[in-house]
């Protein structure tokens, strides 16, 4: 009886399997059809968009790109020259129509306009080729948007946000980490992704079997910064604890000869560097050293020496340094500073295409219009963009509400802006120079109140964007917020 039931059940199972296989085949065919249709739609959208690349679209596209690159929109006279050039009109004809001299339109307005577009588009632009140059950039723009699934990979981050790759930055860092005795310097303003990039470098190195240590100098106490000897003991002890080894730092210090730098070197050579696996040491917030010149100069010079030693001493091949900082320490001899050695990594802002991708990851059904609206306020700053998208996705806010309150003391960026205030208030020269920049409606030329050294410091902080002779606020958010602060005499 049981055997009969078993045969019957087996027959039912065979029928079920056939049904499941048939259903799976139908699903597979449906997915193939869906992919074909999706590709056709993308091709159609691309063709339609390219065919619609008319003067109005070209002007909006060019103005958006120029604003993103310079912080300023095209001037009326530049638009006149651009439109007439689009229509094939010569400079003498423009001069007759608008009452300007042909030489002014050509040598002054035209040359500056084509130079501006050349810098923005990354290729040589003239009156004769600008239409094709703009169209090529637009086609690439459309291609990226229509193929958004092929955009840079997004990683989930522990902070309930998203990490967006900025090629070729990550691959360059990964490759550099594999080089014996490397020194990677990640230099970028506040909240632009330095620490997240560092974490991914360490993760990559760990997957290669390397030992990894992450030290944030913010974790050092005031006592640790008491003098160079205490700081270097804190450094060695922290590394030892992270690697979970029992090498005696205090005993080594007592028994070793020489000054504290020699003791630190011999500790690395005796206990930390030997072995089959390289050691990747990442130092975050190195700027915390700068208020302690008796420590910072010696320590930073020591890092430079270690990096140079790797060129001649095989043991120091084992050490791979990753240094994160906002500003460069300028009080050190150029031949001793680590800030002009190794490989410097700068973090670019997000592009419009990347922001569109992030918006989709946050579940926002955006097109390019809200992206441009957001970038007009905060550019492509990673934190400012990410915080806006998070608020829109989780806090039931509209983009209009976010943008309207953004430059206020109660907006979503209040803590970010307050941090910048603190950085500026500690230096009256910086504050005065930045006041001048945010109160101006045009780029501020370098002079006694805004010399180039001060402008570079403001640029390092991420507050301004520099040209060879002038500075403007980096984002409209900063212009509006700090202008109000200036008018209230708080800054």
C-alpha positions in Angstrom: 0.0 0.0 0.0 2.8 2.4 1.0 4.6 1.6 -2.2 1.5 2.4 -4.3 1.1 5.8 -2.5 4.8 6.5 -3.1 4.5 6.0 -6.8 1.4 8.2 -6.9 3.1 10.9 -5.0 6.1 10.7 -7.3 3.8 11.1 -10.3 2.3 14.2 -8.7 5.8 15.6 -8.0 6.8 15.0 -11.6 3.8 16.9 -12.8 4.5 19.8 -10.4 8.1 20.0 -11.6 7.0 20.2 -15.2 4.6 23.0 -14.3 7.3 24.9 -12.4 9.7 24.4 -15.3 7.1 25.7 -17.7 6.4 28.7 -15.5 10.1 29.4 -15.2 10.5 29.3 -19.0 7.6 31.7 -19.4 9.2 34.1 -16.9 12.5 33.8 -18.6 11.0 34.7 -22.0 9.1 37.5 -20.4 12.3 39.0 -18.9 14.0 38.7 -22.3 11.1 40.6 -23.9 11.2 43.2 -21.1 14.9 43.8 -21.7 14.4 44.2 -25.4 11.6 46.6 -24.9 13.5 48.6 -22.3 16.5 48.9 -24.6 14.3 50.1 -27.4 12.7 52.7 -25.1 16.2 53.9 -24.1 17.3 54.1 -27.7 14.0 56.0 -28.6 14.4 58.4 -25.7 18.0 59.1 -26.7 17.1 59.7 -30.4 14.2 61.9 -29.4 16.3 63.9 -27.1 19.1 64.3 -29.6 16.7 65.4 -32.3 15.3 68.0 -29.9 18.7 69.6 -29.2 17.7 73.0 -30.3 18.8 76.5 -29.2 16.6 76.6 -26.1 18.0 73.3 -24.8 21.5 74.3 -25.8 21.3 77.5 -23.9 19.9 75.9 -20.7 22.5 73.2 -20.9 25.4 75.6 -21.4 24.3 77.9 -18.7 23.9 75.0 -16.2 27.4 73.7 -17.0 29.0 77.2 -16.7 27.2 77.9 -13.4 28.3 74.6 -12.0 31.9 75.3 -13.0 32.1 79.0 -12.1 29.2 79.8 -9.8 28.0 82.4 -12.3 25.4 82.3 -15.0 26.0 83.4 -18.6 25.8 87.2 -19.0 23.2 88.8 -21.3 25.8 89.9 -23.7 27.3 86.4 -23.7 23.9 84.9 -24.5 23.5 87.4 -27.4 26.8 86.3 -28.9 26.1 82.6 -28.3 22.6 82.8 -29.9 23.8 84.7 -32.9 26.8 82.4 -33.4 24.3 79.5 -33.2 22.4 81.1 -36.1 25.7 81.6 -38.1 25.7 85.4 -37.8 29.1 87.1 -38.0 30.5 89.6 -35.4 30.1 92.6 -37.8 26.5 91.7 -38.3 26.0 91.4 -34.5 27.6 94.8 -34.1 25.2 96.4 -36.5 22.2 94.7 -34.9 23.0 95.5 -31.2 25.1 98.7 -31.4 28.4 97.2 -30.1 31.7 97.3 -31.9 32.7 94.1 -33.8 36.1 94.1 -32.0 34.5 94.2 -28.6 32.1 91.3 -29.4 35.0 89.3 -30.9 38.0 90.0 -28.8 36.4 90.7 -25.5 33.0 89.0 -25.1 33.6 86.2 -27.6 37.1 85.2 -26.5 36.0 85.1 -22.9 32.9 83.1 -23.7 34.7 80.4 -25.8 37.4 80.2 -23.1 34.7 79.7 -20.5 33.1 76.9 -22.5 36.5 75.3 -23.2 37.2 75.1 -19.5 33.7 73.8 -18.8 33.6 71.2 -21.5 37.2 70.1 -21.3 38.0 70.7 -25.0 39.0 73.6 -27.2 35.8 75.5 -28.1 35.5 78.2 -30.8 32.8 80.1 -32.5 32.9 77.5 -35.3 32.8 74.3 -33.3 30.8 75.2 -30.1 27.5 73.7 -31.4 29.1 70.2 -31.9 31.0 70.5 -28.7 27.8 71.2 -26.7 25.9 68.5 -28.6 28.6 65.9 -27.8 28.4 66.8 -24.1 24.7 66.7 -24.2 24.6 63.3 -25.9 26.9 62.0 -23.1 24.6 63.5 -20.5 21.6 61.8 -22.1 23.4 58.5 -22.4 24.4 58.4 -18.7 20.9 59.3 -17.6 19.2 56.7 -19.9 21.7 54.1 -18.8 21.6 55.0 -15.1 21.9 51.4 -14.1 25.4 51.4 -15.5 26.5 54.3 -13.4 29.1 54.0 -10.6 28.3 51.4 -8.1 26.5 52.5 -4.9 27.4 50.8 -1.6 25.2 50.7 1.5 26.9 52.4 4.4 26.4 51.7 8.1 25.1 55.2 8.6 21.9 54.5 6.7 23.2 56.5 3.8 24.8 55.5 0.5 28.4 55.7 -0.7 28.9 56.7 -4.3 32.0 55.8 -6.2 33.8 58.7 -7.9 35.9 57.0 -10.6 38.8 56.7 -11.0 39.5 57.8 -7.3 38.8 54.4 -5.7 40.7 52.3 -8.2 43.6 54.6 -8.0 43.8 54.4 -4.2 43.5 50.6 -4.3 46.3 50.3 -6.8 48.5 52.7 -4.9 48.0 50.8 -1.6 49.6 47.8 -3.3 52.8 49.8 -3.9 55.6 49.2 -1.4 56.1 52.1 1.0 53.3 54.1 -0.5 52.0 57.4 1.0 48.4 58.3 0.0 47.2 61.8 1.1 43.5 62.3 0.9 42.9 66.1 1.0 39.3 67.4 0.9 37.1 69.8 2.8 34.7 69.1 5.6 32.2 66.2 5.1 33.2 65.3 1.5 33.8 61.6 2.0 37.4 61.3 3.1 36.7 58.9 5.9 34.4 56.7 3.8 37.1 56.5 1.2 39.6 55.5 3.8 37.4 52.8 5.1 37.1 51.3 1.6 40.9 51.5 1.2 41.4 49.6 4.4 38.7 47.1 3.5 40.4 46.4 0.1 43.8 46.1 1.8 42.3 43.7 4.4 40.9 41.5 1.6 44.5 41.3 0.2 45.7 39.9 3.5 47.3 43.1 4.7 47.2 44.2 8.4 45.2 47.4 8.7 45.1 50.1 11.4 42.8 53.1 11.5 43.7 55.9 13.9 41.7 59.1 14.3 43.7 61.8 16.0 40.5 63.1 17.5 40.8 60.2 19.9 44.0 61.5 21.4 43.5 63.4 24.6 45.1 66.7 25.6 47.5 64.8 27.7 48.6 62.7 24.7 49.4 66.0 22.9 51.5 67.1 25.9 54.8 66.6 24.1 56.3 64.6 21.2 57.3 61.7 23.5 53.8 61.2 24.9 52.2 61.5 21.5 54.5 58.9 19.9 53.9 56.5 22.8 50.2 57.0 22.3 50.6 56.2 18.6 52.5 53.0 19.2 50.2 51.9 22.0 47.1 52.5 19.9 48.5 50.5 16.9 49.5 47.6 19.2 46.0 47.5 20.8 44.2 47.6 17.4 46.4 44.7 16.1 45.8 42.9 19.3 49.5 42.1 19.9 51.4 42.2 23.2 54.5 44.1 22.3 55.6 46.2 25.3 55.6 49.9 24.4 56.4 51.2 27.8 59.2 48.7 28.3 60.7 49.4 24.9 60.7 53.1 25.7 62.6 52.5 28.9 65.2 50.2 27.5 65.8 52.0 24.1 68.4 54.6 23.6 68.0 57.9 21.7 65.2 60.4 21.4 61.5 59.7 21.1 61.6 59.6 17.3 64.4 57.0 17.3 62.4 54.9 19.9 59.3 55.1 17.7 61.3 54.1 14.6 63.0 51.1 16.4 59.6 50.0 17.8 58.2 49.9 14.2 61.3 48.1 12.9 61.4 45.5 15.7 57.7 44.8 16.3 55.3 46.2 13.7 57.0 45.9 10.3 58.5 42.5 10.3 56.3 39.7 8.9 54.8 38.5 5.6 51.9 40.9 5.5 52.3 44.7 4.9 50.9 47.2 7.5 48.4 49.8 6.2 48.3 52.7 8.7 45.5 55.3 8.1 45.7 58.5 10.1 42.4 60.5 10.1 42.0 64.2 11.0 45.8 64.9 10.9 44.8 68.6 11.2 44.3 68.0 14.9 48.1 68.1 15.2 48.5 71.6 13.8 47.7 73.6 17.0 50.7 71.8 18.6 53.7 73.0 16.4 56.2 71.3 18.7 54.7 67.9 17.8 53.3 68.5 14.3 56.5 69.5 12.7 58.5 66.6 14.1 55.8 64.0 13.5 55.0 65.0 10.0 58.7 65.2 9.1 59.0 61.7 10.5 56.3 60.4 8.2 58.1 61.9 5.2 61.3 60.2 6.3 59.6 56.8 6.7 58.2 57.2 3.2 61.6 58.1 1.8 63.2 55.2 3.7 61.1 52.8 1.7 63.1 53.7 -1.4 66.3 52.2 0.0 65.4 50.0 3.0 63.3 46.9 2.2 61.8 46.6 5.7 60.0 49.9 5.2 58.3 48.5 2.1 55.9 47.0 4.6 54.5 50.3 5.7 51.7 51.8 3.6 50.5 55.2 4.9 47.1 56.9 4.3 46.9 60.4 5.6 43.6 62.4 5.7 43.6 66.2 6.1 41.8 69.3 5.2 44.7 71.8 5.0 48.4 71.4 4.5 50.7 72.2 7.3 52.8 75.1 5.9 55.2 75.7 8.9 57.4 72.8 7.8 60.4 72.9 5.4 59.2 71.8 1.9 61.9 69.1 1.9 60.5 67.6 5.2 56.8 67.9 4.6 54.8 64.8 3.7 52.2 67.1 2.0 54.3 67.4 -1.2 55.3 63.7 -1.3 53.5 60.5 -2.2 50.1 60.6 -4.0 47.6 63.3 -3.3 43.9 62.3 -3.8 41.3 65.1 -4.1 37.6 64.3 -4.0 35.5 65.9 -6.7 31.9 66.9 -6.2 29.1 64.7 -7.4 27.9 65.2 -11.0 24.3 65.7 -12.0 24.1 62.1 -13.2 25.5 60.8 -9.9 23.0 62.8 -7.9 20.2 61.5 -10.1 21.4 58.0 -9.3 21.5 58.7 -5.6 17.9 60.1 -5.7 16.7 56.9 -7.2 18.5 54.9 -4.5 16.6 56.9 -2.0 13.3 56.1 -3.7 12.8 59.5 -5.2 11.3 59.6 -8.7 13.4 62.5 -10.0 14.3 63.8 -13.5 17.0 66.4 -14.2 14.8 69.4 -13.1 15.0 68.8 -9.3 18.7 67.8 -9.6 19.5 71.2 -11.2 17.4 73.0 -8.5 19.3 71.2 -5.7 22.7 71.8 -7.4 22.0 75.5 -7.8 21.9 75.7 -4.0 24.6 73.1 -2.9 26.5 72.1 -6.0 27.6 68.5 -5.9 28.8 68.5 -2.2 28.5 64.9 -1.1 27.1 65.6 2.4 24.9 68.5 1.4 23.4 66.5 -1.4 23.0 63.3 0.6 21.4 65.1 3.6 18.8 66.7 1.3 17.9 63.4 -0.3 17.7 61.7 3.1 15.4 64.4 4.4 13.2 64.2 1.3 13.0 60.4 1.5 12.5 60.0 5.3 11.2 63.2 6.8 8.3 63.9 4.4 9.7 67.3 3.3 9.4 68.8 -0.1 12.4 70.0 -2.1 10.9 73.6 -2.0 10.9 73.4 1.9 14.5 72.1 2.0 15.8 74.8 -0.4 13.8 77.6 1.3 15.2 76.9 4.7 18.6 75.6 3.7 20.6 78.9 4.3 18.9 79.6 7.7 20.0 78.8 11.2 17.1 76.3 11.5 17.5 74.5 8.2 18.8 71.0 7.7 22.4 72.2 7.2 22.6 74.2 10.5 25.3 72.0 12.1 27.4 71.9 9.0 27.2 75.7 8.6 27.9 76.2 12.3 31.1 74.1 12.0 32.3 76.3 9.2 31.5 79.3 11.4 33.7 77.9 14.1 36.6 77.3 11.6 36.4 80.9 10.4 36.0 82.7 13.8 39.3 81.4 15.1 41.1 83.5 12.4 40.1 87.1 12.0 41.9 87.4 8.7 40.0 84.5 7.3 36.7 85.9 8.6 37.4 89.4 7.0 38.4 87.9 3.7 35.4 85.6 3.5 33.1 88.4 4.4 34.3 90.3 1.4 33.7 87.3 -0.9 30.1 86.6 0.3 29.1 90.2 0.2 30.2 90.7 -3.4 27.9 90.0 -6.3 30.9 89.4 -8.6 34.2 87.5 -8.3 36.5 89.2 -5.8 40.0 89.9 -7.2 43.0 89.2 -5.0 44.2 92.2 -3.0 45.4 93.2 0.5 42.1 92.0 2.1 42.0 88.8 0.1 45.6 87.7 -0.6 46.3 84.4 -2.4 47.4 82.7 0.8 44.2 83.5 2.6 42.2 82.5 -0.5 43.9 79.2 -0.6 43.0 78.5 3.1 39.4 79.3 2.3 39.5 77.0 -0.6 41.0 74.2 1.5 38.1 74.7 3.9 35.8 74.3 0.9 34.3 77.7 1.3 35.3 79.3 -2.0 36.1 78.4 -5.5 39.3 79.9 -7.0 40.3 81.2 -10.4 43.8 82.4 -11.1 43.0 85.9 -10.0 39.8 85.8 -8.0 37.4 83.9 -5.6 33.7 83.3 -5.4 31.6 81.4 -2.7 31.8 77.7 -3.5 28.0 77.2 -3.2 25.0 79.5 -3.2 24.2 78.0 0.3 27.4 79.6 1.7 26.8 82.9 0.0 23.3 83.3 1.4 24.0 82.0 4.9 27.2 83.9 5.6 25.9 87.0 3.9 23.1 87.1 6.4 25.6 86.4 9.2 27.7 89.3 8.0 24.7 91.7 7.9 23.8 90.7 11.5 27.5 91.4 12.5 27.8 87.9 13.9 30.8 87.0 11.7 
